[in-house]
């Protein structure tokens, strides 16, 4: 199993003066779930080099067994500090792609041509494409071979409007993920705020929030076996 993880290179939270990036739990939980099953994982970002960690996701109240493991894992930390350049990645070299969330992807990966082309290629090859929390936002301009939106008519989830409101960032983000998915024709659903929830529709796997990251990894793993 060769799996590509795509992380954000963006570290500015709008005009707030605060930092953002990727959410540690949404990387760490799937990373270890897949790694422990023998997966060969490559990590890439638009700019390459160090992927920015959202400081909020590194706080004690966001800690999980997976984040604790990451914090003590020199190999994984080195991978995050030295990510590959996304433009250099070839979908033919991988069996699946996974996008962890955090607010960062809303700014860079949603309009990154390399990311869009990469997902479109994976999808055309009917390989698993998986996203959690804010990461489904990167599907915004992704299309099928016939030019229709990839999410049109697909069952998806992602960070809900009520969760965005709860973290006080509804006015900061470039767009609301739930609204975008619905506007693009997706059949969007969600469960209670912060509860685990993941959906699979064909090769497309999406999870609602940080608590859903392990569920997404389990569905991804099942798709590869």
The 8 nearest C-alpha neighbors of each residue, nearest first, counted from 0:
[[1, 38, 39, 94, 2, 37, 223, 93],
 [0, 2, 39, 93, 94, 38, 40, 3],
 [3, 1, 40, 95, 93, 96, 94, 39],
 [2, 4, 96, 41, 40, 42, 97, 5],
 [5, 3, 42, 97, 98, 96, 41, 43],
 [6, 4, 43, 98, 44, 42, 97, 3],
 [7, 5, 44, 43, 98, 99, 4, 21],
 [6, 8, 104, 9, 44, 103, 21, 20],
 [7, 9, 50, 44, 45, 46, 51, 10],
 [10, 8, 103, 7, 20, 11, 107, 106],
 [9, 11, 19, 20, 18, 51, 103, 8],
 [12, 10, 18, 19, 13, 9, 17, 16],
 [13, 11, 19, 18, 17, 15, 14, 10],
 [14, 12, 15, 11, 171, 172, 16, 173],
 [15, 13, 16, 12, 171, 11, 17, 172],
 [16, 14, 17, 13, 12, 171, 11, 18],
 [15, 17, 14, 12, 18, 11, 13, 19],
 [18, 16, 15, 12, 11, 19, 14, 13],
 [17, 19, 11, 10, 12, 53, 16, 54],
 [18, 20, 53, 10, 12, 11, 103, 102],
 [21, 19, 53, 103, 10, 51, 52, 9],
 [20, 22, 101, 52, 53, 100, 103, 7],
 [23, 21, 101, 56, 25, 53, 24, 100],
 [22, 24, 26, 25, 56, 27, 21, 66],
 [25, 23, 27, 26, 66, 28, 22, 209],
 [26, 24, 99, 212, 23, 22, 209, 27],
 [25, 27, 23, 24, 99, 28, 30, 29],
 [28, 26, 30, 24, 65, 29, 25, 66],
 [27, 29, 65, 30, 31, 24, 213, 26],
 [30, 28, 216, 32, 31, 213, 27, 26],
 [31, 29, 27, 33, 28, 32, 34, 26],
 [30, 32, 34, 33, 29, 28, 35, 27],
 [31, 33, 29, 30, 35, 34, 28, 216],
 [34, 32, 36, 31, 38, 30, 35, 29],
 [33, 35, 38, 31, 37, 36, 32, 30],
 [34, 36, 37, 33, 32, 31, 38, 30],
 [37, 35, 33, 34, 38, 32, 31, 220],
 [36, 38, 34, 35, 39, 33, 0, 1],
 [39, 37, 34, 0, 33, 36, 1, 40],
 [38, 40, 1, 0, 2, 37, 41, 34],
 [41, 39, 2, 3, 38, 1, 42, 4],
 [40, 42, 3, 4, 2, 43, 39, 1],
 [43, 41, 4, 82, 5, 3, 83, 40],
 [42, 44, 83, 82, 5, 85, 84, 6],
 [43, 45, 47, 6, 85, 46, 84, 7],
 [46, 44, 85, 84, 47, 8, 7, 43],
 [47, 45, 44, 84, 8, 48, 85, 83],
 [48, 46, 84, 83, 44, 82, 45, 43],
 [49, 47, 81, 82, 80, 50, 46, 83],
 [48, 50, 80, 81, 79, 82, 51, 47],
 [49, 51, 8, 79, 80, 48, 52, 7],
 [52, 50, 20, 10, 8, 49, 21, 53],
 [51, 53, 20, 21, 54, 22, 50, 23],
 [52, 54, 19, 20, 21, 56, 55, 22],
 [55, 53, 57, 56, 52, 19, 58, 18],
 [56, 54, 58, 57, 53, 61, 19, 22],
 [57, 55, 22, 54, 53, 58, 61, 23],
 [56, 58, 54, 55, 61, 59, 23, 53],
 [57, 59, 55, 61, 56, 60, 62, 54],
 [58, 60, 62, 61, 57, 56, 63, 55],
 [61, 59, 58, 62, 56, 57, 63, 55],
 [62, 60, 59, 58, 56, 57, 63, 55],
 [61, 63, 59, 60, 66, 67, 58, 57],
 [64, 62, 66, 65, 67, 61, 24, 68],
 [63, 65, 67, 66, 68, 62, 28, 69],
 [66, 64, 68, 28, 63, 67, 27, 69],
 [67, 65, 69, 63, 68, 64, 24, 62],
 [68, 66, 70, 64, 69, 65, 63, 71],
 [67, 69, 65, 71, 66, 70, 72, 64],
 [70, 68, 72, 66, 71, 67, 65, 27],
 [69, 71, 67, 68, 72, 66, 76, 73],
 [70, 72, 68, 69, 73, 67, 76, 66],
 [73, 71, 69, 75, 74, 70, 68, 76],
 [72, 74, 76, 75, 77, 71, 70, 69],
 [75, 73, 77, 76, 72, 78, 79, 69],
 [76, 74, 78, 77, 72, 73, 79, 69],
 [77, 75, 73, 79, 78, 74, 80, 72],
 [76, 78, 80, 74, 75, 79, 73, 81],
 [77, 79, 75, 81, 76, 80, 82, 74],
 [80, 78, 76, 77, 81, 82, 50, 49],
 [81, 79, 49, 77, 78, 48, 82, 76],
 [82, 80, 48, 78, 49, 79, 77, 83],
 [83, 81, 48, 43, 47, 42, 79, 78],
 [82, 84, 43, 47, 42, 85, 44, 48],
 [85, 83, 47, 43, 86, 87, 44, 46],
 [84, 86, 45, 43, 44, 87, 88, 83],
 [87, 85, 84, 88, 113, 45, 114, 89],
 [88, 86, 85, 84, 89, 83, 43, 113],
 [87, 89, 85, 86, 90, 84, 43, 92],
 [88, 90, 91, 92, 87, 93, 117, 86],
 [91, 89, 92, 93, 121, 117, 88, 120],
 [90, 92, 89, 93, 94, 121, 120, 88],
 [93, 91, 90, 89, 94, 1, 88, 2],
 [94, 92, 1, 90, 2, 91, 95, 3],
 [93, 95, 1, 2, 0, 126, 92, 96],
 [96, 94, 127, 2, 126, 93, 128, 3],
 [95, 97, 3, 128, 2, 4, 129, 127],
 [96, 98, 129, 4, 130, 128, 3, 5],
 [97, 99, 130, 5, 134, 4, 129, 6],
 [100, 98, 25, 26, 131, 134, 130, 6],
 [101, 99, 134, 133, 132, 131, 21, 22],
 [100, 102, 21, 22, 103, 133, 20, 104],
 [101, 103, 104, 105, 20, 19, 133, 100],
 [102, 104, 20, 9, 105, 101, 7, 19],
 [105, 103, 108, 7, 107, 106, 102, 134],
 [106, 104, 103, 102, 109, 107, 136, 108],
 [107, 105, 104, 103, 108, 109, 9, 173],
 [106, 108, 104, 109, 110, 105, 111, 9],
 [107, 109, 104, 111, 110, 137, 106, 114],
 [110, 108, 137, 107, 105, 111, 136, 139],
 [111, 109, 108, 107, 112, 140, 137, 115],
 [110, 112, 108, 114, 113, 109, 107, 115],
 [113, 111, 115, 114, 116, 110, 108, 117],
 [114, 112, 116, 115, 111, 86, 117, 85],
 [113, 115, 117, 111, 112, 116, 118, 108],
 [116, 114, 112, 118, 141, 117, 113, 119],
 [117, 115, 119, 113, 114, 118, 112, 120],
 [116, 118, 114, 120, 115, 119, 113, 121],
 [119, 117, 121, 115, 120, 116, 122, 114],
 [118, 120, 116, 122, 117, 121, 123, 115],
 [121, 119, 123, 117, 122, 118, 116, 124],
 [122, 120, 118, 124, 126, 123, 119, 90],
 [121, 123, 125, 119, 124, 120, 126, 118],
 [124, 122, 120, 125, 121, 119, 144, 143],
 [123, 125, 121, 122, 126, 120, 119, 91],
 [126, 124, 122, 123, 202, 121, 127, 201],
 [125, 127, 121, 124, 95, 122, 202, 94],
 [128, 126, 202, 95, 203, 129, 125, 96],
 [129, 127, 96, 203, 95, 97, 202, 204],
 [130, 128, 204, 97, 205, 203, 98, 96],
 [129, 131, 98, 205, 134, 135, 97, 99],
 [130, 132, 206, 134, 205, 99, 100, 212],
 [131, 133, 208, 207, 158, 157, 100, 134],
 [134, 132, 100, 158, 135, 136, 101, 157],
 [133, 135, 100, 136, 130, 131, 132, 98],
 [136, 134, 137, 130, 138, 133, 157, 131],
 [137, 135, 134, 138, 139, 133, 176, 109],
 [136, 138, 109, 135, 139, 108, 134, 104],
 [137, 139, 141, 136, 135, 140, 109, 149],
 [140, 138, 137, 136, 141, 109, 179, 180],
 [141, 139, 138, 142, 115, 148, 109, 110],
 [142, 140, 138, 115, 149, 139, 148, 119],
 [143, 141, 148, 149, 147, 146, 140, 119],
 [142, 144, 149, 146, 145, 147, 148, 119],
 [143, 145, 146, 142, 123, 147, 119, 149],
 [146, 144, 143, 147, 142, 148, 149, 123],
 [147, 145, 143, 144, 142, 148, 149, 141],
 [146, 148, 142, 143, 145, 149, 151, 144],
 [149, 147, 142, 151, 150, 143, 141, 183],
 [148, 150, 142, 143, 151, 141, 147, 138],
 [149, 151, 185, 153, 148, 152, 184, 183],
 [152, 150, 184, 185, 148, 153, 149, 183],
 [151, 153, 185, 186, 184, 150, 154, 149],
 [154, 152, 150, 185, 151, 186, 155, 200],
 [155, 153, 186, 200, 187, 185, 152, 198],
 [156, 154, 187, 205, 153, 186, 198, 188],
 [155, 157, 207, 188, 187, 205, 189, 206],
 [158, 156, 207, 132, 206, 159, 135, 133],
 [157, 159, 132, 207, 208, 133, 162, 176],
 [158, 160, 162, 161, 177, 157, 163, 189],
 [159, 161, 163, 162, 177, 164, 175, 158],
 [160, 162, 164, 159, 163, 165, 192, 158],
 [161, 163, 165, 159, 164, 160, 192, 166],
 [164, 162, 160, 166, 165, 161, 169, 168],
 [163, 165, 167, 161, 162, 169, 166, 160],
 [164, 166, 162, 167, 163, 161, 168, 160],
 [165, 167, 163, 164, 168, 162, 169, 161],
 [168, 166, 164, 165, 169, 163, 170, 171],
 [167, 169, 171, 170, 166, 163, 164, 172],
 [168, 170, 164, 163, 171, 167, 172, 175],
 [171, 169, 168, 172, 167, 173, 174, 164],
 [172, 170, 168, 169, 13, 173, 14, 12],
 [171, 173, 174, 170, 169, 168, 13, 175],
 [174, 172, 171, 105, 106, 175, 13, 170],
 [175, 173, 172, 176, 179, 178, 105, 169],
 [176, 174, 178, 177, 179, 160, 172, 169],
 [175, 177, 179, 178, 136, 174, 180, 158],
 [176, 178, 180, 159, 179, 175, 160, 181],
 [179, 177, 181, 175, 176, 180, 182, 160],
 [180, 178, 182, 176, 181, 177, 183, 175],
 [181, 179, 183, 185, 177, 182, 178, 176],
 [180, 182, 185, 184, 178, 183, 179, 187],
 [183, 181, 179, 184, 180, 178, 185, 177],
 [184, 182, 180, 181, 185, 151, 179, 148],
 [185, 183, 151, 181, 182, 152, 180, 150],
 [186, 184, 151, 152, 150, 181, 153, 180],
 [185, 187, 154, 153, 152, 155, 184, 181],
 [188, 186, 155, 156, 185, 154, 181, 180],
 [189, 187, 156, 155, 186, 190, 154, 157],
 [190, 188, 156, 207, 159, 191, 187, 196],
 [189, 191, 196, 192, 194, 188, 195, 207],
 [192, 190, 194, 193, 189, 195, 196, 162],
 [191, 193, 194, 162, 190, 161, 159, 208],
 [194, 192, 208, 191, 210, 195, 209, 162],
 [193, 195, 191, 192, 210, 196, 190, 211],
 [196, 194, 211, 210, 193, 197, 208, 207],
 [197, 195, 211, 207, 206, 194, 190, 198],
 [198, 196, 206, 205, 215, 214, 211, 207],
 [199, 197, 205, 204, 155, 206, 200, 156],
 [198, 200, 204, 203, 201, 205, 197, 202],
 [201, 199, 203, 154, 202, 153, 204, 198],
 [200, 202, 203, 199, 204, 127, 125, 153],
 [201, 203, 127, 128, 200, 126, 125, 204],
 [204, 202, 128, 200, 201, 199, 129, 127],
 [205, 203, 199, 129, 198, 128, 130, 202],
 [206, 204, 130, 198, 131, 197, 156, 129],
 [207, 205, 197, 131, 211, 157, 132, 196],
 [206, 208, 157, 132, 158, 156, 196, 211],
 [207, 209, 132, 211, 210, 158, 206, 193],
 [210, 208, 211, 25, 212, 132, 24, 207],
 [209, 211, 195, 208, 212, 194, 193, 213],
 [212, 210, 195, 206, 214, 209, 196, 208],
 [211, 213, 215, 25, 214, 209, 210, 131],
 [212, 214, 216, 215, 211, 29, 28, 217],
 [215, 213, 217, 211, 216, 212, 197, 218],
 [216, 214, 218, 212, 213, 217, 206, 197],
 [215, 217, 29, 219, 213, 214, 218, 220],
 [218, 216, 214, 220, 219, 215, 221, 213],
 [219, 217, 221, 215, 220, 216, 222, 214],
 [220, 218, 216, 222, 217, 221, 215, 223],
 [219, 221, 217, 223, 222, 218, 216, 224],
 [220, 222, 218, 224, 223, 219, 217, 216],
 [223, 221, 219, 220, 224, 218, 127, 202],
 [222, 224, 220, 221, 219, 0, 94, 127],
 [223, 221, 222, 220, 219, 0, 218, 36]]
